[in-house]
Amino acid sequence: MHLRVVLVQPLYDGNVGSVARAMKNFGFHDLVMV
């Protein structure tokens, strides 16, 4: 299964880190920030 996670204008660096850690735990690798 291919999943792309998209963060739109994340306000805090911690939000990006939390999402990245969760993605790693579930084996997802495609993170896009716009």
Summary of the structure (lengths in Angstrom):
residues: 34
radius of gyration: 9.5
end to end distance: 22.8
largest distance: 28.8
contacts: 63
relative contact order: 0.36
helix: 41%
strand: 24%
